[in-house]
Amino acid sequence: MAVIISCGVVQAHPGESLKSKRAEAKYRADYLASLENTDLAHCAGSLASRGVVERTIHRRRSIVDGLQAQVSDVSSKYPHTKINSSTL
């Protein structure tokens, strides 16, 4: 049975070879190595000046408050249930 299932998986991408996968991996690695900026540190000042950071903090705080309210509701309905809200 396992042989039949594995044959279906092997034939899922019939045109791909190990050589083409290695070539794609090398292409991706070369591309990533050529990038000068791989994070947003270079535009942090611009994001802060446009208020993006503050909006992000507010949005995340709202999400946390909503999750904590849900935990509080569950805790009040089921007082015997122990919920660790410190991970939220």
Secondary structure, DSSP 8 states (H G I E B T S, - for coil): -HHHHHHHHHTTSTT--HHHHHHHHHHHHHHHHH-S--SSGGGHHHHHHTTHHHHHHHHHHHHHHHHHHHHHHHHHH-TTS---GGG-
